[in-house]
Structure formats: structure tokens, C-alpha cells
Amino acid sequence: MGEFFDQYIVLVQKKTKLYETINPDRNSLDMYLQGLRDELWEVEVEIKDNNLVYLEDELWDILRDYMNLLYILENEGKIRSRKNVFQRSFEKYWERVSDKEKWILRKETK
């Protein structure tokens, strides 16, 4: 998964740089934030309609917009790096999973 994800990040970076060159006005923080909102709404619709194929497409759209958002935030200096965001999210998730596991173990031993 790591290699695939690294390749995906490189692909998004190339696409976003190309998009900046072609249409710099449309490659903005606001555009991707709105895109995420719109895609989340579309995911809800596809879940309600039980439409697996379109749901997977919409989930990909969310990932694409999120990756583009991170790219722009990094370029604007609003985050240190995309890698740092993923590292922090891993650490935070790991802490939460660990805490939940500890809670379950405590509950089982009572």
C-alpha cells in the first residue's frame, strides 16, 4: 500500500501543477473545500440509493479533492507537508486504537 500511495501522491502533484498552469484561477483552496462538501453530499446520495459503482466513484472524488487540498495547503505554507499530515493522522489514529484496546481489556478483566 505504501508504494501505491506514494505513486498516487506523485500523480496528484503532477496533475495539480499542470492544472495550475492551465487554469490557475480554478485551482484554489476554496474550490477544493467546496468540492469536498459536494462530494460528501453525493456519497450520501449513493449510499441511500445503494449504488456501489457510483459510491466508489464518489469516494475516489473525495480522495482526489483531499489530496489536491493538501497540495495547495502545503504550497501556501498552511501546513508543513502532506507527509506530516499523514504521519500525524497515523499517530493520532494509533493512539485512539490503543486507548480503545486498553478500555476493552480493562472491561473484560472486571
C-alpha positions as CSV (number, residue, x, y, z in Angstrom):
1,M,0.0,0.0,0.0
2,G,2.8,2.4,0.8
3,E,4.3,2.3,-2.7
4,F,0.9,2.7,-4.3
5,F,0.1,5.7,-2.0
6,D,3.5,7.3,-2.8
7,Q,2.8,6.9,-6.5
8,Y,-0.7,8.4,-6.0
9,I,0.7,11.4,-4.2
10,V,3.2,12.0,-7.1
11,L,0.4,11.7,-9.7
12,V,-1.8,14.2,-7.8
13,Q,1.1,16.6,-7.5
14,K,1.8,16.4,-11.3
15,K,-1.9,16.8,-12.1
16,T,-2.3,19.8,-9.8
17,K,0.9,21.5,-11.1
18,L,-0.5,21.0,-14.7
19,Y,-3.9,22.3,-13.7
20,E,-2.2,25.4,-12.1
21,T,-0.5,26.1,-15.4
22,I,-3.6,25.7,-17.5
23,N,-6.2,27.4,-15.2
24,P,-4.6,29.0,-12.1
25,D,-7.8,30.7,-11.1
26,R,-9.7,27.4,-10.7
27,N,-7.0,25.7,-8.6
28,S,-7.8,27.2,-5.3
29,L,-8.3,26.3,-1.7
30,D,-12.0,27.4,-1.8
31,M,-12.6,25.2,-4.9
32,Y,-11.3,22.0,-3.3
33,L,-13.1,22.8,0.0
34,Q,-16.4,23.2,-1.9
35,G,-15.5,20.1,-4.0
36,L,-15.2,18.1,-0.8
37,R,-18.6,19.3,0.5
38,D,-20.2,18.5,-2.8
39,E,-18.7,15.0,-3.0
40,L,-19.7,14.2,0.6
41,W,-23.3,15.0,-0.3
42,E,-23.0,12.8,-3.4
43,V,-21.7,10.0,-1.3
44,E,-24.8,10.2,1.0
45,V,-27.0,10.0,-2.1
46,E,-25.2,6.9,-3.5
47,I,-25.4,5.2,-0.1
48,K,-29.1,5.9,0.2
49,D,-29.6,4.6,-3.4
50,N,-27.4,1.6,-2.6
51,N,-25.4,2.3,-5.8
52,L,-22.0,0.6,-5.2
53,V,-20.4,1.6,-8.5
54,Y,-21.2,5.3,-8.2
55,L,-20.4,5.3,-4.5
56,E,-16.9,4.1,-5.2
57,D,-16.5,6.8,-7.8
58,E,-17.7,9.5,-5.4
59,L,-15.3,8.2,-2.7
60,W,-12.5,8.5,-5.2
61,D,-13.6,12.1,-5.9
62,I,-13.3,12.8,-2.2
63,L,-9.8,11.4,-2.1
64,R,-8.8,13.3,-5.2
65,D,-10.1,16.6,-3.8
66,Y,-8.5,15.9,-0.4
67,M,-5.1,15.2,-2.0
68,N,-5.4,18.4,-4.0
69,L,-6.4,20.4,-0.9
70,L,-3.3,19.1,0.9
71,Y,-1.1,20.1,-2.1
72,I,-2.5,23.6,-2.1
73,L,-2.2,24.0,1.7
74,E,1.4,22.9,1.5
75,N,2.2,25.3,-1.3
76,E,0.6,28.2,0.6
77,G,2.6,27.3,3.7
78,K,-0.5,26.5,5.7
79,I,0.8,23.0,6.5
80,R,4.4,21.8,6.8
81,S,3.9,18.9,4.4
82,R,1.4,16.3,3.2
83,K,3.7,13.7,4.6
84,N,3.5,15.4,8.0
85,V,-0.3,15.4,7.9
86,F,-0.4,11.6,7.2
87,Q,2.2,11.0,9.9
88,R,0.2,12.9,12.4
89,S,-3.0,11.2,11.4
90,F,-1.3,7.8,11.8
91,E,0.0,8.7,15.2
92,K,-3.4,10.0,16.3
93,Y,-5.3,7.0,15.0
94,W,-2.7,4.7,16.6
95,E,-3.2,6.4,20.0
96,R,-7.0,6.1,19.7
97,V,-6.9,2.5,18.7
98,S,-4.5,1.7,21.5
99,D,-6.7,3.5,24.1
100,K,-9.8,1.7,22.8
101,E,-8.0,-1.6,23.1
102,K,-6.9,-0.8,26.7
103,W,-10.5,0.1,27.6
104,I,-11.8,-3.2,26.2
105,L,-9.1,-5.2,28.1
106,R,-10.0,-3.4,31.3
107,K,-13.7,-4.1,30.8
108,E,-13.0,-7.8,30.1
109,T,-10.9,-8.2,33.3
110,K,-13.6,-6.7,35.6
